[in-house]
Amino acid sequence: MKRTTWLIMVTSFLIVTLVPTAVAKPLNDVSGHWAERYIINLADTSVMGGYPDGSFRPEANVTREEFIKCLIVALKIPVCGAVEPSYDDVDNTSWSFPYIETAVASGILKPEESVNGMLKPGEPIPRVEVARLIVRALKLSVKSGYTGYDDGINIPPSYRGYVGIVKERSLMSGYPDGTFRPWNPVTRAEASVILVRLIYESGKGTGFVTICYDHSSESIFNNAFPLHQSYGYPGVNYILPSNVGNRGMMTIAQLKEMEQAGWETGSHSKNHLHFKDLRDREISQQLSQPKEWLQKNGLQYASFAYPFGFDTDPYPVVSEYYESAVKCFGNKINVPPINRFNLERIMLDSGLSNDELTDLLDQAVIKGGWVIFYTHSVAEAGQTPANHGINQQRLNYLFQEIKKRGLKVVTVSEGVSLKCF
């Protein structure tokens, strides 16, 4: 199976269980299973919980009502209130009743398609029904009856278009012999993979990315700025005033040219001292003097990138001078609720592998999060980057992956205005 890193990076973004468990326990029956990594990550986040005895039972079948509940909660569809039952065999006292009626109200389930008004909620759900449910849940249009499978003739015409869509979008996989096997029941292992793919597909186009550059290196203007322009992506410069105009560093004119193209300029303190070793008055100087310098030279002062660490919450002191602040040494994406004065940033250099980079972008898709990258310099294509830097090829790779996922690239000010705090 081709390695797809986003399938195994789902962490803490929703709560849904097929079998409720009070405390997540290590699973004792998934080691070596083909879906092990999907199952473990889902179990860790309570997307699909294990049983009290520590088992997951990956080959056990999923029932209709169990899958419908997962579908509703995974896509965060508001659960309906009290209504009259739509099916004769789903009483309003059943645990699955609210989820089934929500699926009906959302157009995912259609009672008129049932036989004799029966849903048979406790029976295993076949693959062909799962295909129809997830296509409807994503509100995708069925335009063709082509399935793409060798056994398509065995699939009823009313289902074929749904099967074709899940194949096209890699929401469900067929078997090695080219068949779909429409009436096979879906196992818990298969459901774990389908649910992650569904969540990812539903999240495309959500989430933000910001690319920051520290220390004013002229390579940002020469090698990064043109690439940003070609994609239409803004960037953010965090500068040390003492560096601007020096040999190998950007000039005020270059910074202004980038601002005119939608970039943002922010402060990176006066001389990059270790803040936790400074007294309050010295910290205030590190905050105020760069801001005054930016104002004097007609540049923005959108936010502050504080070097190293604070011993205490930076909000009180930073908020006196700036609208937001980012860390130099962050390690995760930002998801609401967000502290705008304590935004996490991730170093984009040789220490961050391509798999790790794309995993972060995929988390932004799934969680609707905000990934803020930063680097110090950008070498020309083919050149070895300096310490804490990248080259044009790596930056272009990042931009291609961003574009592929439909993520929006924003400045820090835009991100702060767009996210919920």
N, C-alpha and C positions, 0 to 999 in steps of 0.2 A: 504493500500500500504506500502510495506517495506520501511523504511527510508534509503535513500542512500544519504549521505551528499554531495558527490561530485556533485550531480545534482543541488545543490542550491548555489554553491560557485563560480559561474562564474563571474569574475569581470574584466572589462576593458581589454579584450584580443582581441576583434575584433570589427569591426563596420559593421553592416548590418541591414537594416531596410526593413520591408515589407511596412510600411506606414511612410514616412519621417516626422519627427517632429523636429522643430528647437530647442526646449528645452524639456527635459524629464519632464513629469508631473505625479503627483500621479494618479494611475488608479482607476476609480470609480466603476468598475463592475467586479472585480475579488475576492473580499473578500469572503472567504469561499469556493471558487472554488477548486476542487481537484488538479488543477495544479497551484494554486495561487503562491506558492514560486518559481516555475520555471519561471512563467510569469513575476513576479516582478523583479527577477534578470536579466532576459533577457531584459526587458524594461529599467531597470536602465542602462544597458550597450549598449543600442541601437541595440541589436541583433534583436529584434522584437519590433518595436515602437508602441505606442498607437496612437489614433486618436486625432485631435485637441480638441474634446469635453471632453477629459480625459478618454474615454473608451478604452478598449482593444478588446472587442467583441470576447471573447474566443471561442464561439461556431460558429463563422463565418468560412466559408470554405476558405482554401488557394488555390490559383490558381496554375496552372503548372508553369507559368513564375515567380510567387513570390517564390515558393519553389526552383526552379532552381537557382534563384539569391542567395537565402540564402545558398544553397549548395556550390556554387562557392566561395562566400566570406568567409563562415565559414571555408572552407578548404584552404583558401588563394591561390587558383589557379589563376595564372596570367591571366588577361582578354585579349582575343584576339583582334587584330586590325581589320581593315576593311577586310571583306571577302564577298563573294556572299552569299545570304540567302540560308540556307539549307532547309527551309520549305516555302511553298507557302503562308502561312498565317502569317508569321513573317517578316514584312518589315524592312529594315535596318534603318529606322527612329524610330522604336519602342524603348522605354526605355529598354526593356528586350533583345533586339537583341544581344548586346555584350555577355551577360551571356549565352544565349542559344547557340550561336556559340562557346563559350568557352567550354560548356558542350559537344558539338559535337566533337570539336577538342580533348577533353580529353577522348573520348570514353564513356562518361556517357550517352549521347543521341545518338541514331543511326537512322538517317533519314529513312533508308530502312525499319524500323519497323513501320513507320507511315502509316496511311490509306490515300491514294490519296495525299500524300505529305503534309498533314496537321498536325500541332502540337496541334492546339486549345489551345493556351497559356492562354487565359482568362477563361478557364473552370476549375472547381474544380478538383484537382488532387486526384485520388483514392489511397487508401492505398497500393494496389499491385504495382502501379507505383513508389510510394515513396520507397518501399522495393527494387525495381530493381535499382533505381537511386543511393541510398546510398551504396549499395553493389558494384556497379561499381565505384563509387567515391572513395571508400576505396581500390579498386583494389583487392577484395577478389575473390577467385576462387570458382565457383559453381561446386560441385562434386556429388551432390545427388539431386534427385527430391522430397525428403521427406520434407513435410512442418511442421509436428508435430501438425497440427490442425485438429479438427474434421470435418471441412468443406473444407479440402484440395482438395476433389474431385471437388469442385466448382471453384478452381483456375486453370486457363489454364496451361498446362504443361510447357510452356515457362517461367512462372513466379515462379513455385513451388520451385525451388532451391534457388531463392533469398529470398523468404519468410522463408524458413528453416534457412538460415544464419542469418537473422535479429532476428529470435526467439532465436537461439543458442547464439548469442552474446548480447542479451537483448537490441538491438537497437530499436526494436518496440515490443509492448506488444499486446497480444490478449485480448479477452473479457472473463469475468468470466465463460461463458458457454463453453469455450474451442474452440471457433471459432476465425477466423481471419477477416472474413467479407471483402474480398478483394476489393469490389467495393465501400465500404463506402468512402465518401470524407474525407480528413484530415482536421480537424479544426485547428484554430490558437493555441488553447491550446495544442492539440496533437503535432503540429509542434514544439512548444517551447520545449517540452520534447525530441522529436526525435533529434532536432538539438544539444541540449546539449550532449545527448548520443553519437551522431556522432562525435562531437568535442573531447569528451573524448577518444573515441575509436581511432581516428586518431592520438591522442597525446601520446598513450602508447609507452613507451620506450624512450621518450624525457624527458629532465630535469635532474638535478643533486641534490644530497644530500651530505652534509658534516656533520660529527658528531665530535664536539670538546669537549675537557675536560679541565677544568680550575683547577689550584691550585695544581697539582702534587699528588693528593691522591693515595696511594698505591692500593686502591680498583680498580682503573682504570686498573692497570696491572693484578691484581688478578681476577677480576670479569668481566671486559669489554673486555680486550684483547683476552681471549680465545674465546669469542663469536664472536668478529670481525673475528678471524682466521677461525672459522667454516663456516662463510658466505663468506670469502674472501674480506671483506670490510676494507679499511684503515681508520684510525682515525687521529685526530690532538690533540697534547698536547700543551696547553699554560701554561707555568710554571713561577713561581716566583723563581729565583735562590736561595733565602734564605730558601726556603722550601725543596729543593731537598736534599735527604739523611737524613732528620729529621725523627723522629719516626712517623710512619703512612704515610710517604710520599715515593714516588718512588726514586730509586737511579739512578745515571748516567748510570750504566750498564743496568738497566731495560729500561730506555728511549732509549738507543742505540739498545737494542734487538727489541724494537717496530719499530724503524726506519728501521732496517734490514728487517722487515716484511712489509715495505711500508708505515709506519706511518710518520708523519711529526711533528717536534717540533718547536714551535714558542715562542715568548716572550710575557709575560703578565706584563710588566713593572717591576721596581725594587722592589717596596713595596706597590703597589696598592693604591696609593694616589688618591684623587679626583682631576683630572687633571685641571678642570676649576678654581681651587683655586691656581694653581701653576704659577710661573713666567716662561718665556720662557726658561731660563737657566735650571730651575728645570725639565721642561718637557723634554728637551734634555737629561738630565741625566737619566730620567726614560726610555728613548728610547734607548740610547746608551749602558749603563752599562749592561743590561741583554743580549743584542746582543753580546757584547764582552765576557761575561761569557759563552754563548753558543758556540761561536767560540773556546774559550780556551779549552773547554772540549770536542771538537769534535762532537758537536751536530748541527743540522740544526738551522736556524733562518729564516724560510720561511716567516713568517708574524707576525704581531703584533695585539694583542687583547687589545685594550685600555679600561681601567676601567672607568666607569661612563662617563662623557661627556666632550666635548670640547665646548667652547663658540663660536668658529669659525670653519670653514671647516678644518678637520684634515689633508687634503692632503699635504699642503706645508711642515709641520714639519715632519709628519710621512714618507713622501716619501724620506726624506734625509737618512733614515736608513733601510727602509723595502720596499718590492715590493708590499705589500698589507696590509690591516688592516681590522679588524672586530670589530663590536660594542659588548659591553657586554649586552646592553639592546635594542636589535632590536625588531621588531614586525611584520615583513613581509618578503615575499620571495623576492629574487633579480631577476629582469627581465631587459633585456637590454633596454636602455643603462645603464651600471652599473659603479659606481664609485668604483674602486678597493681598494681605501683607506677608503671607508665608507660603507663596506659590512654589511648588516643587519644580525643579529643572533637572534634566538628565544630560550628562556630558556626552556629546556626539564626537567620538574619536575612535581610535583603533581598539579601545577596550570594550566597545559596544559592538557585538557581532551583528551581522545582517539579520540573523534569526531573531535576536533580541529586539532589534529595531522594528522589524515587522510585527513582532508580538505586541509591542507597545502601541503601534498603530491599530492593530486589531482590537486591543482593549478599548481604544478610543471609539471604535465602531460599536462594539458590544455595549459598552457602558455609557456612551455619549460623553466621554471624558475629554480632557484637555491635556495634550502632551506638549511640554515645552522643552525643546532641545537647546543646547548651546555648545559652541566651539570657539576656539581662539583665532584660528586662521584657516584659509582655504588655499591649498597649493594648486598648481595647474594640473590638468589631466596627465596621468602617467608619472607624476612626481610623488616622492615619498613625503607625506605631510610632516610638519613639525610636531613637537610634543603638544598634546591637547588640540590637535588640528585634524583636518580631513583634506581630501583633494576633490577636484571637480567631479570626478567619476562617482565618488561616494555621495556627494551632494545631489547629483543627478539621479542616483539610485533612490535616494530618499524622496525626491520630488515625484518620481515615477510611481512609487508605492503609495504616496499620498493621493495622487491623481486617480490611481486604480481604485481606491476605496471611497472616493468622493468626499474626502475630508476637506474642511475649510481651513485655509491658512490665514491666521489673523495676527495682528500686533498684540502686545500685552493689553493696551487700552481697549482694543476691540474685544478681546477675550473677556476682560473684566466686565464689560458692558453686556456681553451676550450670555455669560454663565449665571446660574442662580447661586446666590450666596446666603 
